[in-house]
C-alpha cells in the first residue's frame, strides 16, 4: 500500500491547510529509516518512513523533539505530525537546510547544550520509553542514578547482547562491572538533566544562517556527562564546542573516567545492532573500567 496519500492527509489535518505532494526526493544519511524531502504548495517537509511497527518509535521521537523545544535552549526540527497505516509509519518534520557546523556555530552549540542540561526534572528517566537507534530504550523513572544506569542502560544492553549470542567473557566481565558501579560515583551525585540521548556528530549541524540544530534524539533526564561523553565518540566535536560547554557549565574531574562508562552503553548498542568489531571494543572498555574501579 502506497503511504503517501495517508502522509498527505496527515499533513493536511495537522496543518489545517490543503496540501498535495508536488515533488518527493530521497534523502540519504540514515541507516534505520527512509528519508524524503516533500514539496508542495510552497511548503517543504522532511519525512521519515518505516514499517507500520515503527509507529511508536516515531511518536516517541516527536515527543522528544517537543521536549527539547520546550527547553528554549537548542533548536531542534519541529515535528508536524506522525502516523501509520497497515504497511508503513511516518514522522513529518519541518524541513531545514542544514550544513556542517563551523567553529562559531559549534561554540554556540556548546553554550546552548550547557543551557539545556540546566533544565532538570525530579527523577532520572522520562515519561515514556523510546529508542536508541532501533533498540528499545527503557526510561522508567528513578531517583537513584546508579540503579538507573545499571538496570536500564548497561544491564539492558548486556542482557540483549547475551540473547544475541554475545555471552562468555563479555557477559561475565560486564556483570562484574555492574556490581562495581558505585565506585565511579564517589562524590558525584548528578541531577536529572534534560539529555538529547544520542548526541554524536551525525546528529548535530547548523542552518544556513549558522544556527546550531540537534536532531534524531533519544531523550531522557539523567547525568549530563552521558550526553557530553557521546559527543566524543565517532570522531567527536571540535575543540570550540568543548571549550564553550566547560566555560558555561564546568565538569567534575571524574568525568575523564565516567565518560568511558557512559560510552560503553552506545558501543554495546552498536554491537547489538551491527555486530562486528564492537564486541572486542566493548570488552576492552569493560576491562579498562574494571581496572579503574
C-alpha positions in Angstrom: 0.0 0.0 0.0 1.4 3.4 -1.0 1.7 5.5 2.2 1.9 8.9 0.5 -1.8 9.7 0.3 -2.1 9.0 4.0 1.0 11.1 4.7 -0.6 14.0 2.7 -3.8 13.5 4.7 -1.8 13.7 8.0 -0.1 16.9 6.9 -3.5 18.5 5.9 -5.1 17.5 9.2 -2.1 18.7 11.3 -1.6 22.0 9.4 -5.2 22.8 8.8 -4.5 23.7 5.2 -4.6 21.9 1.9 -1.5 20.0 0.9 -0.6 17.8 -2.0 2.9 16.4 -2.8 4.3 18.2 -5.9 7.7 16.5 -5.7 9.4 13.9 -3.5 13.1 13.3 -3.3 15.0 10.7 -1.3 17.5 12.0 1.3 20.4 9.8 2.3 22.2 9.6 5.6 20.1 7.3 7.8 20.5 3.6 8.4 17.2 2.9 10.1 14.6 4.9 8.2 13.9 6.0 4.6 14.0 9.8 4.5 12.4 12.1 2.0 12.0 15.8 1.2 8.5 16.7 0.2 7.5 19.9 -1.7 4.0 21.2 -2.4 2.1 24.4 -2.3 5.2 26.5 -1.5 6.0 24.3 1.6 8.6 21.8 2.3 8.7 18.9 4.8 11.2 16.3 5.9 9.6 12.8 6.2 10.9 9.7 7.9 9.3 6.5 6.7 9.5 3.0 8.2 7.3 -0.1 8.7 4.0 0.1 10.5 5.7 -1.5 13.5 7.8 1.7 14.0 4.8 4.0 14.7 5.6 4.2 18.5 9.2 4.9 17.7 8.2 8.0 15.7 5.7 9.0 18.3 8.5 9.0 20.9 10.8 10.9 18.7 8.3 13.6 18.1 7.7 13.9 21.9 11.5 14.1 22.4 11.8 16.9 19.9 9.0 18.8 21.6 10.7 18.3 25.0 13.9 19.9 23.6 11.9 22.7 22.0 10.2 23.5 25.4 13.6 24.0 26.9 14.1 27.1 24.7 17.8 26.3 24.5 18.9 24.4 21.4 17.0 24.4 18.2 15.5 21.0 17.0 13.3 20.3 14.0 9.7 21.0 14.8 7.5 17.9 14.4 4.3 18.4 12.5 2.6 15.0 12.7 3.2 11.3 12.7 1.0 8.4 11.8 0.7 4.9 10.4 -1.4 2.7 8.1 -1.4 -1.0 7.5 2.0 -1.1 5.9 4.0 2.0 6.9 4.6 4.6 9.6 5.9 8.1 9.2 7.1 11.2 11.0 6.8 14.6 9.3 9.1 17.4 10.4 9.8 21.0 9.3 12.4 21.0 6.6 15.7 22.7 7.5 18.6 23.4 5.2 21.5 22.0 7.2 25.2 22.1 6.7 28.3 21.1 8.8 28.8 23.3 11.8 31.6 25.9 11.8 33.8 26.7 14.9 31.4 29.6 15.5 28.2 27.5 15.4 29.8 24.7 17.4 30.9 27.1 20.1 27.3 28.3 20.3 26.1 24.7 20.4 28.4 24.1 23.4 26.9 27.1 25.2 23.4 26.1 24.3 23.8 22.5 25.3 25.1 23.6 28.7 21.8 25.6 29.0 19.7 22.6 28.0 21.5 20.5 30.7 20.4 23.0 33.3 16.8 22.1 32.6 16.1 19.4 35.2 13.5 17.0 36.5 12.8 15.5 39.9 13.9 12.0 38.7 16.0 10.3 36.1 14.3 8.7 33.2 11.3 10.1 31.3 7.6 10.0 30.9 7.8 7.2 28.2 10.2 4.7 26.7 11.8 5.4 23.3 14.6 4.0 21.2 18.3 4.4 20.9 18.8 3.8 17.2 16.4 0.9 16.6 16.9 -0.6 20.1 14.3 -0.1 22.8 15.4 2.4 25.5 13.7 2.0 28.8 13.1 5.2 30.7 11.3 4.1 33.9 11.7 7.0 36.4 14.2 6.5 39.3 15.6 8.8 42.0 18.8 6.6 42.0 21.1 7.3 39.1 23.4 4.4 39.7 20.5 2.0 39.7 19.1 3.6 36.6 22.3 3.3 34.7 22.9 -0.3 35.9 19.4 -1.7 35.2 18.0 0.4 32.3 21.2 1.2 30.4 24.2 -1.1 30.8 22.3 -4.1 32.2 19.7 -3.9 29.5 22.3 -3.9 26.7 24.3 -6.7 28.3 21.2 -8.9 28.6 20.3 -8.1 25.0 23.8 -9.0 23.9 23.6 -12.3 25.7 20.3 -13.1 23.9 22.1 -12.5 20.6 24.9 -14.9 21.5 27.4 -12.4 22.9 27.9 -14.1 26.3 31.1 -15.5 27.7 33.7 -13.0 28.8 31.6 -10.0 27.7 28.7 -11.1 30.0 30.9 -12.2 32.9 33.1 -9.0 33.0 30.0 -6.9 32.2 28.2 -8.2 35.3 31.3 -7.6 37.4 31.3 -4.0 36.2 27.6 -3.6 37.1 28.5 -4.7 40.7 31.3 -2.1 40.9 29.3 0.9 39.5 29.2 2.8 42.8 33.0 3.1 42.8 32.7 5.5 39.8 30.3 7.9 41.6 32.2 8.8 44.8 31.3 12.4 45.4 29.3 12.7 42.2 25.5 12.9 42.5 24.2 14.0 39.1 20.9 16.0 38.9 18.5 14.7 36.3 19.3 17.0 33.3 17.5 17.1 30.0 19.5 15.0 27.6 19.5 14.6 23.8 20.5 10.9 24.5 22.1 10.2 21.1 24.3 13.2 20.6 27.1 12.2 18.2 28.5 14.4 15.4 26.0 13.0 12.9 23.1 14.3 14.9 24.2 18.0 15.0 24.5 20.6 12.3 23.8 24.2 11.6 21.3 26.1 9.4 22.4 28.2 6.5 22.4 31.1 9.0 24.8 29.3 11.3 22.2 28.4 14.0 23.0 25.1 15.7 20.5 22.3 15.3 20.3 18.9 17.0 18.1 16.1 15.8 17.3 12.3 16.0 17.1 12.4 19.8 16.7 9.6 22.3 15.5 12.0 25.1 15.5 11.3 28.8 16.7 13.0 32.0 20.0 11.9 33.5 23.6 12.7 34.1 24.7 15.5 31.7 28.0 13.7 31.4 26.3 11.0 29.4 25.4 13.4 26.7 28.8 15.0 26.6 30.6 11.7 26.6 28.8 10.6 23.5 29.9 13.7 21.7 33.4 12.3 22.0 32.5 9.0 20.2 32.7 8.5 16.4 35.0 11.4 15.6 34.0 13.9 18.3 33.1 17.6 18.1 35.6 20.4 17.5 37.5 21.9 20.5 35.5 25.1 20.3 32.4 23.1 21.4 34.0 21.7 24.5 35.6 25.0 25.5 32.3 26.8 25.3 30.5 24.0 27.2 33.1 23.9 30.0 33.1 27.7 30.3 29.3 27.6 30.7 29.0 24.5 32.9 32.3 23.1 34.3 32.7 19.3 34.6 33.9 17.3 37.6 37.3 15.7 37.4 35.8 12.2 37.5 34.3 12.8 34.0 37.5 11.6 32.5 36.8 8.1 33.7 33.0 8.1 33.7 32.8 9.1 30.0 34.1 5.6 29.2 31.3 4.1 31.4 28.7 6.2 29.5 30.1 5.4 26.1 30.1 1.7 26.8 26.3 1.9 26.6 26.5 3.1 23.0 29.2 0.6 22.0 27.1 -2.2 23.4 24.1 -0.9 21.5 26.2 -0.9 18.2 27.2 -4.4 19.0 23.5 -5.4 19.3 22.6 -3.5 16.2 25.5 -4.3 13.9 27.7 -6.9 15.5 31.2 -7.0 14.0 34.2 -5.5 15.9 32.0 -3.8 18.5 32.3 -6.8 20.8 36.1 -6.5 21.0 35.8 -2.8 21.6 33.2 -3.4 24.4 35.4 -6.0 26.1 38.4 -3.6 26.0 36.3 -0.8 27.5 35.0 -3.1 30.3 38.5 -4.3 31.1 39.7 -0.7 31.4 36.8 0.3 33.6 37.3 -2.7 35.9 41.0 -1.7 36.3 39.8 1.8 37.4 37.1 0.6 39.8 
